[in-house]
């Protein structure tokens, strides 16, 4: 489920739609959490549907560490990529704001965290040499991403958390540790889907 202080907006013909903040969302806020309405589909499912729906799944779903496709039921599927993302996934089935997000600002992810099926070229961005997202970016950048997530979670208990009830019971203690002990119990690397096993 996407944070309630967001809305869908049309950007342009190249990018399509994006998710924008309608109110201030401070650093450390859960911006999206996996919930029971999201569809979790077996890897072979994509081959059982027509080409149109298969392409939609490839565009809007991400893959979890088991290789299953996760299709968000709400606006979460419209969050766009940025190499300077303001939201980052965690090992606890939620994403967190890694910096303050202001009203009218687009929420963005680094798609390198999403186990994409194929590499893809991205719009150029200042301040980075990265121009493509790869299926194994979790292996390349997990240490960097763990640092920003750990830093953001230091604010977890200091900000309003409307999505906190969606944290699964098995993750509650780990999130508490990350928020209070300045220690991230699990690396985002654990989300990597190894296609070669």
N, C-alpha and C positions, 0 to 999 in steps of 0.2 A: 504494500500500500504506500502510495506517495504521500508526502507531507501535506496536511490539509491547506496550508497557506501557499498553494501553487495553482496555476492555471495553464491550459494549453493555448499556445498562440502560433499563428502562421508566421514563418520567418521569410521565406522566399522559395522560388521554384527549385533551387538546388538543394537546400537543406530541408524543405518541407516545414514540419511543425517542431516546436520545442516546448519545454516546460519552464515556466517563469515563476519567480517568487511574487506573491501578492502582498506579503508583509516581510519584515526583517526576519531572517532565519540565522540565528547566531552559530558560530563555530561550536562544534560538539553536539549539534542537534541531529537526531536520526532524521534523514531526509526520505528514506525509503526502507521498508521492511517486508520481507517475504511473508505472505499471509495465506490463509486457507483458500482464498478465492483465486490465487494465482494457479495457472495450470502447469503441472509438471508432466512432461511427455517423454515417453521412452525414445531413445535415439532413432529407432527404426520408424517411428511414427511419421517422420517427415517424408518417407518414401511411400506411404500409404494414402496420401492425399494428392489432389490434383496439383499441377504445376503452380497455379496462382497462389494457393494456400501454402504450398511448400516455400515459395519465395517470401511470402509474408512472415512465415516462421523464421526464416533465415534473417530477415530484416529486423524483426521486433523481439525475438527471443534471445536469451543468452543460454549458455550451457553451464551446468553445475559441475562439481568435481567428479560426478559419476557419469558425465556425458549426457545427462538428460537435458532436454530443452525446457526452459522455464519461460512461460509467456505471462507477463504481468497483465492483470485484468483491468488496470486503470491507466492513468496518465504515465505511470512509471516507464512504460514501453517507449515513450516519446522523448526520454532524456537523451540528449545528443552527446557526441564525443567531443572532448577537448584534451590536448596534451597538458593544459593548465586547468584541469578539472577542479571544481569547487566541492565535489562530493567524491567519496572514495568508499569502495566496498570493504567489508571486514570479514573475518572468518566466522562471524556470528549471524549471517543471513540478514544483515542490514547494512545500509550505507549511511555515512555520517558526513556532515558538512565539515570540511577541513579548513575552511575560513569562513568569515562572515559573508552571508549572501543578502544582498539588498533588494528592496522592492523593485520589480522590473528587470532584475538580473536573471539570466537563464541559468538553470541548474544543469551541470554537465558532469559526465563521468569520463574516465579514461577507459575506453573499450578494451584496452589491453588486459583488464581484469576479468573479462567476460568469456574467455575461452572461445573466441570467434572461430568459425570454421576455416575461413580463408583470409590471408592478408589483404588489407585494402589501403589504398592511398587516401590521405586526408587533406583537408584544406590547410594551406601553409599557416603557421602560427609563429609570431615573433617569440624569441627567447628559447627556442628549442631546435635541436637538429633532427628530431624525430619527424618523419613524414609519412610513415606507414605504421599501421597496427598489425601485430603478428599474433598467431595463435599461442605462441609460447612467451609472450611478454610477461606473464606472471613469473616465469623463471628468471627473466632478465632484470626486472625492476622491483621484485617483492621487498627487498630490503629498504629501498627508498620509500615505497608506499607504506610499509609498516611504521616507519618513523613518523610520517605525517598523520597516520591514523592514531598512533599512540599519543601524539601531541594533541590531536583534536579531542580524544576521549578524556583528557584531563579536565575538559569543560563540561563533560557529560552531566554531572550532578548540579551544575550551576545554571543550567538553562531548562526551559520548558521542553518536555519530551512527550508530545501527544501520541507518538507511536511506540513508546516504551512498553505498553501492554502486549505488543506483538512479539517481543523477544521470547524465544522459546525457553522453557524452563531449564534445559540443559546448558544454556548459555548465560543465564542470569549471573551466576557466581563469577564466571570469567569476565563478563562485562564489568562487574563490580570491582574486580581486581584491576582491570585495565584503567578504570576511572579513578581509583584511589591509591594505587601502588606504583603508578608510573611504570607499569610493566604490561606488555601485551602477551598474554598467555599463548596465543596462537598466531602464527604468521598467515597473511593472506595467501601465501604460497600453497597452503593446504587446499585451496580452491582449484588448483591447477588440474585440468583434465588431461591425463596422459593417454593419448590416442594410440600409443604403441604398446600398451600392455595387453 
